[in-house]
Amino acid sequence: MCRNIRPLNNFEPPATNDEVTAAALQYVRKVAGTTKPSQANQAAFDEAVSEIAHITRHLLDNLVTTAPPKDREVEAIKRKARAAVRYAR
């Protein structure tokens, strides 16, 4: 899975539409194998991002959990620590 796609469920405050769209864009780029589609494929690319973002928002709105919400700042610190270990030279 693409490392740029981060979990969006169970955060306080909930994931924003921008975060959902960014995740959808990363997914479509990965599946399409390109970061910038040709002009001939731009409409299909944009439609896919829009539909996946919509479905992702629907999924996030309907998921139920009993776990306490995660803190974005704490999770960001954990990600940075993992990256520092992974890319340490």
Secondary structure, DSSP 4 states (H G I P E B T S, - for coil): --TT----SSEESPPPHHHHHHHHHHHHHHHHT-SS--TTTHHHHHHHHHHHHHHHHHHHHH----SPPEEHHHHHHHHHHHHHHHT--
